[in-house]
Each structure stands twice: as C-alpha cells, then as structure tokens.
Amino acid sequence: MFAFDLSKPLIGKADIGLEKTVADVFDYVGFHFFDNYPKWALEVIEFEVLQEQPIGVGSRAKQVRIEQGQKVESTFEITEFMPLQKFALESVNQEFREVYTFKKNEESDSTRLEISFELLHVDFFMRPFEKLIRVAIEEGLQNSLENILTLLCGHYGGSEPV
C-alpha cells in the first residue's frame, strides 16, 4: 500500500545572498514585483496586472507560462505583504503558493532572499515523482534567483552572490 499524504503540499525552496540592502532588494522584488517579475521569470510569456498599483494584499495578475512545452495560464493574488520581510502570492484556484522572504545579514548590509514554491495539490499519480518534481521546482527557483541577482546588479550597481 502506498503511504502518500494527498493533502500535503509539495514544497521546493532556494535562496541566494545579495550584496544589497534589504530595502534595495525588497524595492526591486516586492514593491516593483509586477514590473520586474516577468524579467526574472523567463518562462512567463504573457503578463497582465489586473489591479492597479500600489501593490499589496489583494493585488492580482494573470500570467501565461511555458511549462514543459505547454502554455499554462494562471491568475494569482498577493496574500501577504510585509515590507522588508516577506510577501506571498497564491493562485486564485489554490494550485500554488509562492513566498519571498528577505533577511538582513547582521554582519554586513547584505540580504538573503529565499523563495519557496508550494504545489498545494498533487495528484495521486504524480506522488511517486515528488523528488523529481521538487528538484525541477528548486532548479527553476535558483534560476529565478540568479536572474534577480543579474538584474539587481544592473539596477542598483554591481554585486556578486554572498
């Protein structure tokens, strides 16, 4: 008998150190999320903000992504927005949740940015592939973080990962 917990989300995480202040990183990633997200999430081919700025809880956007060669459309809403600390978004049909966490390095003015992505419902037939799915999620998150690093270097001046 299989012992899969069908209610348990599948979670992948990745993080990166940035030689930028939390204020700079949150400004770029949080306050200007709708402007900059399509720049670091290269799999996004269409993006539309559904509610005007300023960004905050309840703000919505629609995206079309290419995932394994297929177009996937989703609408998501900002569900948490805590400047300089964290923000989260969730698809309106509750298929996924993504959380961005910002932590100041106490020894310098650098920032650790973590992204976690949760598939909130995983079909039974996909459960045997959890490890492969998690690896794919984490590789995608790491690519996004490296793109954020590159974009932040151009936006706020040069920097390397910490």
PyMOL commands that place a pseudoatom at each C-alpha (Angstrom):
pseudoatom trace, name=CA, resn=MET, resi=1, chain=A, elem=C, hetatm=0, pos=[0.000, 0.000, 0.000]
pseudoatom trace, name=CA, resn=PHE, resi=2, chain=A, elem=C, hetatm=0, pos=[1.258, 3.485, -0.826]
pseudoatom trace, name=CA, resn=ALA, resi=3, chain=A, elem=C, hetatm=0, pos=[1.621, 5.953, 2.039]
pseudoatom trace, name=CA, resn=PHE, resi=4, chain=A, elem=C, hetatm=0, pos=[1.128, 9.226, 0.204]
pseudoatom trace, name=CA, resn=ASP, resi=5, chain=A, elem=C, hetatm=0, pos=[-0.461, 12.134, 2.033]
pseudoatom trace, name=CA, resn=LEU, resi=6, chain=A, elem=C, hetatm=0, pos=[-2.564, 13.698, -0.703]
pseudoatom trace, name=CA, resn=SER, resi=7, chain=A, elem=C, hetatm=0, pos=[-3.262, 16.821, 1.356]
pseudoatom trace, name=CA, resn=LYS, resi=8, chain=A, elem=C, hetatm=0, pos=[0.427, 17.617, 1.890]
pseudoatom trace, name=CA, resn=PRO, resi=9, chain=A, elem=C, hetatm=0, pos=[1.798, 20.308, -0.441]
pseudoatom trace, name=CA, resn=LEU, resi=10, chain=A, elem=C, hetatm=0, pos=[4.974, 19.667, -2.391]
pseudoatom trace, name=CA, resn=ILE, resi=11, chain=A, elem=C, hetatm=0, pos=[7.449, 22.417, -1.474]
pseudoatom trace, name=CA, resn=GLY, resi=12, chain=A, elem=C, hetatm=0, pos=[10.674, 23.490, -3.134]
pseudoatom trace, name=CA, resn=LYS, resi=13, chain=A, elem=C, hetatm=0, pos=[12.982, 26.214, -1.816]
pseudoatom trace, name=CA, resn=ALA, resi=14, chain=A, elem=C, hetatm=0, pos=[16.055, 28.105, -2.946]
pseudoatom trace, name=CA, resn=ASP, resi=15, chain=A, elem=C, hetatm=0, pos=[17.951, 31.115, -1.628]
pseudoatom trace, name=CA, resn=ILE, resi=16, chain=A, elem=C, hetatm=0, pos=[20.742, 33.470, -2.567]
pseudoatom trace, name=CA, resn=GLY, resi=17, chain=A, elem=C, hetatm=0, pos=[22.845, 36.089, -0.847]
pseudoatom trace, name=CA, resn=LEU, resi=18, chain=A, elem=C, hetatm=0, pos=[22.860, 39.549, -2.390]
pseudoatom trace, name=CA, resn=GLU, resi=19, chain=A, elem=C, hetatm=0, pos=[25.285, 42.363, -1.655]
pseudoatom trace, name=CA, resn=LYS, resi=20, chain=A, elem=C, hetatm=0, pos=[22.377, 44.769, -1.460]
pseudoatom trace, name=CA, resn=THR, resi=21, chain=A, elem=C, hetatm=0, pos=[20.398, 46.183, 1.436]
pseudoatom trace, name=CA, resn=VAL, resi=22, chain=A, elem=C, hetatm=0, pos=[17.073, 44.599, 2.323]
pseudoatom trace, name=CA, resn=ALA, resi=23, chain=A, elem=C, hetatm=0, pos=[15.469, 47.909, 1.287]
pseudoatom trace, name=CA, resn=ASP, resi=24, chain=A, elem=C, hetatm=0, pos=[17.007, 47.699, -2.220]
pseudoatom trace, name=CA, resn=VAL, resi=25, chain=A, elem=C, hetatm=0, pos=[16.112, 44.030, -2.661]
pseudoatom trace, name=CA, resn=PHE, resi=26, chain=A, elem=C, hetatm=0, pos=[12.552, 44.471, -1.382]
pseudoatom trace, name=CA, resn=ASP, resi=27, chain=A, elem=C, hetatm=0, pos=[12.108, 47.564, -3.539]
pseudoatom trace, name=CA, resn=TYR, resi=28, chain=A, elem=C, hetatm=0, pos=[13.058, 45.622, -6.665]
pseudoatom trace, name=CA, resn=VAL, resi=29, chain=A, elem=C, hetatm=0, pos=[11.429, 42.285, -5.852]
pseudoatom trace, name=CA, resn=GLY, resi=30, chain=A, elem=C, hetatm=0, pos=[8.485, 43.360, -3.678]
pseudoatom trace, name=CA, resn=PHE, resi=31, chain=A, elem=C, hetatm=0, pos=[7.328, 46.905, -4.367]
pseudoatom trace, name=CA, resn=HIS, resi=32, chain=A, elem=C, hetatm=0, pos=[8.051, 46.559, -8.104]
pseudoatom trace, name=CA, resn=PHE, resi=33, chain=A, elem=C, hetatm=0, pos=[7.075, 42.886, -8.391]
pseudoatom trace, name=CA, resn=PHE, resi=34, chain=A, elem=C, hetatm=0, pos=[4.588, 43.443, -11.208]
pseudoatom trace, name=CA, resn=ASP, resi=35, chain=A, elem=C, hetatm=0, pos=[7.178, 45.390, -13.229]
pseudoatom trace, name=CA, resn=ASN, resi=36, chain=A, elem=C, hetatm=0, pos=[10.108, 43.061, -12.624]
pseudoatom trace, name=CA, resn=TYR, resi=37, chain=A, elem=C, hetatm=0, pos=[8.690, 39.534, -12.224]
pseudoatom trace, name=CA, resn=PRO, resi=38, chain=A, elem=C, hetatm=0, pos=[8.449, 38.912, -15.993]
pseudoatom trace, name=CA, resn=LYS, resi=39, chain=A, elem=C, hetatm=0, pos=[12.109, 39.966, -16.268]
pseudoatom trace, name=CA, resn=TRP, resi=40, chain=A, elem=C, hetatm=0, pos=[13.408, 37.262, -13.915]
pseudoatom trace, name=CA, resn=ALA, resi=41, chain=A, elem=C, hetatm=0, pos=[10.781, 34.576, -14.592]
pseudoatom trace, name=CA, resn=LEU, resi=42, chain=A, elem=C, hetatm=0, pos=[11.819, 33.929, -18.181]
pseudoatom trace, name=CA, resn=GLU, resi=43, chain=A, elem=C, hetatm=0, pos=[9.188, 31.202, -18.646]
pseudoatom trace, name=CA, resn=VAL, resi=44, chain=A, elem=C, hetatm=0, pos=[6.484, 33.896, -18.426]
pseudoatom trace, name=CA, resn=ILE, resi=45, chain=A, elem=C, hetatm=0, pos=[5.438, 34.839, -21.968]
pseudoatom trace, name=CA, resn=GLU, resi=46, chain=A, elem=C, hetatm=0, pos=[2.384, 36.963, -21.142]
pseudoatom trace, name=CA, resn=PHE, resi=47, chain=A, elem=C, hetatm=0, pos=[1.736, 39.011, -18.019]
pseudoatom trace, name=CA, resn=GLU, resi=48, chain=A, elem=C, hetatm=0, pos=[-1.142, 41.309, -17.143]
pseudoatom trace, name=CA, resn=VAL, resi=49, chain=A, elem=C, hetatm=0, pos=[-1.711, 43.243, -13.923]
pseudoatom trace, name=CA, resn=LEU, resi=50, chain=A, elem=C, hetatm=0, pos=[-5.405, 43.017, -13.070]
pseudoatom trace, name=CA, resn=GLN, resi=51, chain=A, elem=C, hetatm=0, pos=[-5.453, 45.606, -10.282]
pseudoatom trace, name=CA, resn=GLU, resi=52, chain=A, elem=C, hetatm=0, pos=[-3.573, 48.857, -10.259]
pseudoatom trace, name=CA, resn=GLN, resi=53, chain=A, elem=C, hetatm=0, pos=[-0.670, 49.788, -8.005]
pseudoatom trace, name=CA, resn=PRO, resi=54, chain=A, elem=C, hetatm=0, pos=[0.282, 50.205, -5.238]
pseudoatom trace, name=CA, resn=ILE, resi=55, chain=A, elem=C, hetatm=0, pos=[0.989, 46.532, -4.786]
pseudoatom trace, name=CA, resn=GLY, resi=56, chain=A, elem=C, hetatm=0, pos=[-0.367, 44.931, -1.640]
pseudoatom trace, name=CA, resn=VAL, resi=57, chain=A, elem=C, hetatm=0, pos=[-2.649, 42.228, -0.281]
pseudoatom trace, name=CA, resn=GLY, resi=58, chain=A, elem=C, hetatm=0, pos=[-5.386, 41.618, -2.815]
pseudoatom trace, name=CA, resn=SER, resi=59, chain=A, elem=C, hetatm=0, pos=[-3.387, 42.770, -5.865]
pseudoatom trace, name=CA, resn=ARG, resi=60, chain=A, elem=C, hetatm=0, pos=[-3.881, 40.353, -8.762]
pseudoatom trace, name=CA, resn=ALA, resi=61, chain=A, elem=C, hetatm=0, pos=[-2.162, 39.446, -12.009]
pseudoatom trace, name=CA, resn=LYS, resi=62, chain=A, elem=C, hetatm=0, pos=[-2.612, 36.932, -14.794]
pseudoatom trace, name=CA, resn=GLN, resi=63, chain=A, elem=C, hetatm=0, pos=[0.256, 35.101, -16.434]
pseudoatom trace, name=CA, resn=VAL, resi=64, chain=A, elem=C, hetatm=0, pos=[0.896, 32.633, -19.213]
pseudoatom trace, name=CA, resn=ARG, resi=65, chain=A, elem=C, hetatm=0, pos=[3.973, 30.465, -18.715]
pseudoatom trace, name=CA, resn=ILE, resi=66, chain=A, elem=C, hetatm=0, pos=[5.629, 27.799, -20.823]
pseudoatom trace, name=CA, resn=GLU, resi=67, chain=A, elem=C, hetatm=0, pos=[5.982, 24.670, -18.681]
pseudoatom trace, name=CA, resn=GLN, resi=68, chain=A, elem=C, hetatm=0, pos=[7.360, 21.525, -20.357]
pseudoatom trace, name=CA, resn=GLY, resi=69, chain=A, elem=C, hetatm=0, pos=[6.469, 22.982, -23.740]
pseudoatom trace, name=CA, resn=GLN, resi=70, chain=A, elem=C, hetatm=0, pos=[2.845, 23.716, -22.758]
pseudoatom trace, name=CA, resn=LYS, resi=71, chain=A, elem=C, hetatm=0, pos=[1.189, 27.075, -22.226]
pseudoatom trace, name=CA, resn=VAL, resi=72, chain=A, elem=C, hetatm=0, pos=[-0.178, 27.300, -18.681]
pseudoatom trace, name=CA, resn=GLU, resi=73, chain=A, elem=C, hetatm=0, pos=[-2.385, 30.238, -17.681]
pseudoatom trace, name=CA, resn=SER, resi=74, chain=A, elem=C, hetatm=0, pos=[-2.957, 31.227, -14.076]
pseudoatom trace, name=CA, resn=THR, resi=75, chain=A, elem=C, hetatm=0, pos=[-4.241, 34.155, -12.072]
pseudoatom trace, name=CA, resn=PHE, resi=76, chain=A, elem=C, hetatm=0, pos=[-2.682, 34.904, -8.716]
pseudoatom trace, name=CA, resn=GLU, resi=77, chain=A, elem=C, hetatm=0, pos=[-3.246, 37.251, -5.823]
pseudoatom trace, name=CA, resn=ILE, resi=78, chain=A, elem=C, hetatm=0, pos=[-0.871, 38.780, -3.290]
pseudoatom trace, name=CA, resn=THR, resi=79, chain=A, elem=C, hetatm=0, pos=[-1.906, 37.183, 0.036]
pseudoatom trace, name=CA, resn=GLU, resi=80, chain=A, elem=C, hetatm=0, pos=[0.796, 38.613, 2.332]
pseudoatom trace, name=CA, resn=PHE, resi=81, chain=A, elem=C, hetatm=0, pos=[2.760, 41.841, 2.001]
pseudoatom trace, name=CA, resn=MET, resi=82, chain=A, elem=C, hetatm=0, pos=[5.128, 42.740, 4.835]
pseudoatom trace, name=CA, resn=PRO, resi=83, chain=A, elem=C, hetatm=0, pos=[7.654, 45.313, 3.525]
pseudoatom trace, name=CA, resn=LEU, resi=84, chain=A, elem=C, hetatm=0, pos=[11.325, 44.425, 4.065]
pseudoatom trace, name=CA, resn=GLN, resi=85, chain=A, elem=C, hetatm=0, pos=[10.358, 40.964, 5.395]
pseudoatom trace, name=CA, resn=LYS, resi=86, chain=A, elem=C, hetatm=0, pos=[8.099, 38.840, 3.252]
pseudoatom trace, name=CA, resn=PHE, resi=87, chain=A, elem=C, hetatm=0, pos=[5.427, 38.657, 0.650]
pseudoatom trace, name=CA, resn=ALA, resi=88, chain=A, elem=C, hetatm=0, pos=[3.415, 35.777, -0.728]
pseudoatom trace, name=CA, resn=LEU, resi=89, chain=A, elem=C, hetatm=0, pos=[1.161, 35.124, -3.663]
pseudoatom trace, name=CA, resn=GLU, resi=90, chain=A, elem=C, hetatm=0, pos=[-1.279, 32.329, -4.326]
pseudoatom trace, name=CA, resn=SER, resi=91, chain=A, elem=C, hetatm=0, pos=[-3.138, 31.224, -7.420]
pseudoatom trace, name=CA, resn=VAL, resi=92, chain=A, elem=C, hetatm=0, pos=[-6.817, 32.065, -7.178]
pseudoatom trace, name=CA, resn=ASN, resi=93, chain=A, elem=C, hetatm=0, pos=[-7.721, 28.417, -7.762]
pseudoatom trace, name=CA, resn=GLN, resi=94, chain=A, elem=C, hetatm=0, pos=[-5.285, 27.448, -4.979]
pseudoatom trace, name=CA, resn=GLU, resi=95, chain=A, elem=C, hetatm=0, pos=[-2.979, 25.305, -7.112]
pseudoatom trace, name=CA, resn=PHE, resi=96, chain=A, elem=C, hetatm=0, pos=[0.221, 27.000, -5.936]
pseudoatom trace, name=CA, resn=ARG, resi=97, chain=A, elem=C, hetatm=0, pos=[1.664, 29.434, -3.425]
pseudoatom trace, name=CA, resn=GLU, resi=98, chain=A, elem=C, hetatm=0, pos=[4.966, 31.309, -3.683]
pseudoatom trace, name=CA, resn=VAL, resi=99, chain=A, elem=C, hetatm=0, pos=[6.654, 33.033, -0.743]
pseudoatom trace, name=CA, resn=TYR, resi=100, chain=A, elem=C, hetatm=0, pos=[9.536, 35.539, -0.897]
pseudoatom trace, name=CA, resn=THR, resi=101, chain=A, elem=C, hetatm=0, pos=[11.429, 36.026, 2.383]
pseudoatom trace, name=CA, resn=PHE, resi=102, chain=A, elem=C, hetatm=0, pos=[14.025, 38.786, 2.931]
pseudoatom trace, name=CA, resn=LYS, resi=103, chain=A, elem=C, hetatm=0, pos=[16.604, 38.535, 5.731]
pseudoatom trace, name=CA, resn=LYS, resi=104, chain=A, elem=C, hetatm=0, pos=[19.280, 41.072, 6.607]
pseudoatom trace, name=CA, resn=ASN, resi=105, chain=A, elem=C, hetatm=0, pos=[22.744, 39.699, 7.237]
pseudoatom trace, name=CA, resn=GLU, resi=106, chain=A, elem=C, hetatm=0, pos=[23.629, 41.009, 10.709]
pseudoatom trace, name=CA, resn=GLU, resi=107, chain=A, elem=C, hetatm=0, pos=[27.353, 41.236, 9.881]
pseudoatom trace, name=CA, resn=SER, resi=108, chain=A, elem=C, hetatm=0, pos=[27.002, 43.302, 6.707]
pseudoatom trace, name=CA, resn=ASP, resi=109, chain=A, elem=C, hetatm=0, pos=[24.456, 45.244, 4.716]
pseudoatom trace, name=CA, resn=SER, resi=110, chain=A, elem=C, hetatm=0, pos=[23.686, 42.228, 2.533]
pseudoatom trace, name=CA, resn=THR, resi=111, chain=A, elem=C, hetatm=0, pos=[20.430, 40.329, 2.142]
pseudoatom trace, name=CA, resn=ARG, resi=112, chain=A, elem=C, hetatm=0, pos=[19.462, 36.666, 1.960]
pseudoatom trace, name=CA, resn=LEU, resi=113, chain=A, elem=C, hetatm=0, pos=[16.498, 36.199, -0.367]
pseudoatom trace, name=CA, resn=GLU, resi=114, chain=A, elem=C, hetatm=0, pos=[14.594, 32.922, -0.212]
pseudoatom trace, name=CA, resn=ILE, resi=115, chain=A, elem=C, hetatm=0, pos=[11.813, 31.810, -2.499]
pseudoatom trace, name=CA, resn=SER, resi=116, chain=A, elem=C, hetatm=0, pos=[9.627, 28.835, -1.696]
pseudoatom trace, name=CA, resn=PHE, resi=117, chain=A, elem=C, hetatm=0, pos=[7.149, 27.400, -4.160]
pseudoatom trace, name=CA, resn=GLU, resi=118, chain=A, elem=C, hetatm=0, pos=[4.365, 25.117, -2.972]
pseudoatom trace, name=CA, resn=LEU, resi=119, chain=A, elem=C, hetatm=0, pos=[2.212, 22.935, -5.182]
pseudoatom trace, name=CA, resn=LEU, resi=120, chain=A, elem=C, hetatm=0, pos=[-0.842, 22.865, -2.953]
pseudoatom trace, name=CA, resn=HIS, resi=121, chain=A, elem=C, hetatm=0, pos=[-2.458, 19.824, -4.568]
pseudoatom trace, name=CA, resn=VAL, resi=122, chain=A, elem=C, hetatm=0, pos=[-0.514, 16.989, -6.170]
pseudoatom trace, name=CA, resn=ASP, resi=123, chain=A, elem=C, hetatm=0, pos=[-2.462, 14.269, -7.930]
pseudoatom trace, name=CA, resn=PHE, resi=124, chain=A, elem=C, hetatm=0, pos=[-2.059, 10.737, -6.621]
pseudoatom trace, name=CA, resn=PHE, resi=125, chain=A, elem=C, hetatm=0, pos=[-0.442, 9.516, -9.839]
pseudoatom trace, name=CA, resn=MET, resi=126, chain=A, elem=C, hetatm=0, pos=[2.246, 12.232, -9.510]
pseudoatom trace, name=CA, resn=ARG, resi=127, chain=A, elem=C, hetatm=0, pos=[3.198, 11.409, -5.895]
pseudoatom trace, name=CA, resn=PRO, resi=128, chain=A, elem=C, hetatm=0, pos=[5.822, 8.799, -6.860]
pseudoatom trace, name=CA, resn=PHE, resi=129, chain=A, elem=C, hetatm=0, pos=[7.626, 11.585, -8.742]
pseudoatom trace, name=CA, resn=GLU, resi=130, chain=A, elem=C, hetatm=0, pos=[7.728, 14.057, -5.819]
pseudoatom trace, name=CA, resn=LYS, resi=131, chain=A, elem=C, hetatm=0, pos=[11.519, 14.099, -5.637]
pseudoatom trace, name=CA, resn=LEU, resi=132, chain=A, elem=C, hetatm=0, pos=[11.901, 14.804, -9.364]
pseudoatom trace, name=CA, resn=ILE, resi=133, chain=A, elem=C, hetatm=0, pos=[9.213, 17.499, -9.221]
pseudoatom trace, name=CA, resn=ARG, resi=134, chain=A, elem=C, hetatm=0, pos=[10.896, 19.128, -6.204]
pseudoatom trace, name=CA, resn=VAL, resi=135, chain=A, elem=C, hetatm=0, pos=[14.277, 19.133, -7.988]
pseudoatom trace, name=CA, resn=ALA, resi=136, chain=A, elem=C, hetatm=0, pos=[12.693, 20.772, -11.044]
pseudoatom trace, name=CA, resn=ILE, resi=137, chain=A, elem=C, hetatm=0, pos=[10.980, 23.379, -8.844]
pseudoatom trace, name=CA, resn=GLU, resi=138, chain=A, elem=C, hetatm=0, pos=[14.220, 24.151, -6.991]
pseudoatom trace, name=CA, resn=GLU, resi=139, chain=A, elem=C, hetatm=0, pos=[16.202, 24.447, -10.234]
pseudoatom trace, name=CA, resn=GLY, resi=140, chain=A, elem=C, hetatm=0, pos=[13.604, 26.903, -11.548]
pseudoatom trace, name=CA, resn=LEU, resi=141, chain=A, elem=C, hetatm=0, pos=[13.728, 28.908, -8.310]
pseudoatom trace, name=CA, resn=GLN, resi=142, chain=A, elem=C, hetatm=0, pos=[17.544, 29.005, -8.387]
pseudoatom trace, name=CA, resn=ASN, resi=143, chain=A, elem=C, hetatm=0, pos=[17.439, 30.247, -11.997]
pseudoatom trace, name=CA, resn=SER, resi=144, chain=A, elem=C, hetatm=0, pos=[14.988, 32.975, -10.958]
pseudoatom trace, name=CA, resn=LEU, resi=145, chain=A, elem=C, hetatm=0, pos=[17.244, 33.999, -8.052]
pseudoatom trace, name=CA, resn=GLU, resi=146, chain=A, elem=C, hetatm=0, pos=[20.281, 34.176, -10.330]
pseudoatom trace, name=CA, resn=ASN, resi=147, chain=A, elem=C, hetatm=0, pos=[18.264, 36.306, -12.762]
pseudoatom trace, name=CA, resn=ILE, resi=148, chain=A, elem=C, hetatm=0, pos=[17.252, 38.590, -9.875]
pseudoatom trace, name=CA, resn=LEU, resi=149, chain=A, elem=C, hetatm=0, pos=[20.947, 38.905, -8.925]
pseudoatom trace, name=CA, resn=THR, resi=150, chain=A, elem=C, hetatm=0, pos=[21.870, 39.846, -12.501]
pseudoatom trace, name=CA, resn=LEU, resi=151, chain=A, elem=C, hetatm=0, pos=[19.017, 42.335, -12.784]
pseudoatom trace, name=CA, resn=LEU, resi=152, chain=A, elem=C, hetatm=0, pos=[19.781, 43.904, -9.400]
pseudoatom trace, name=CA, resn=CYS, resi=153, chain=A, elem=C, hetatm=0, pos=[23.409, 44.385, -10.455]
pseudoatom trace, name=CA, resn=GLY, resi=154, chain=A, elem=C, hetatm=0, pos=[22.248, 46.429, -13.421]
pseudoatom trace, name=CA, resn=HIS, resi=155, chain=A, elem=C, hetatm=0, pos=[19.529, 48.251, -11.483]
pseudoatom trace, name=CA, resn=TYR, resi=156, chain=A, elem=C, hetatm=0, pos=[21.492, 49.180, -8.340]
pseudoatom trace, name=CA, resn=GLY, resi=157, chain=A, elem=C, hetatm=0, pos=[25.106, 48.739, -9.469]
pseudoatom trace, name=CA, resn=GLY, resi=158, chain=A, elem=C, hetatm=0, pos=[27.473, 45.736, -9.426]
pseudoatom trace, name=CA, resn=SER, resi=159, chain=A, elem=C, hetatm=0, pos=[27.254, 42.879, -6.954]
pseudoatom trace, name=CA, resn=GLU, resi=160, chain=A, elem=C, hetatm=0, pos=[28.061, 39.216, -6.561]
pseudoatom trace, name=CA, resn=PRO, resi=161, chain=A, elem=C, hetatm=0, pos=[26.242, 36.470, -4.661]
pseudoatom trace, name=CA, resn=VAL, resi=162, chain=A, elem=C, hetatm=0, pos=[27.155, 36.271, -0.992]
for i in range(1, 162): cmd.bond("trace and resi %d" % i, "trace and resi %d" % (i + 1))
show_as sticks, trace
zoom trace
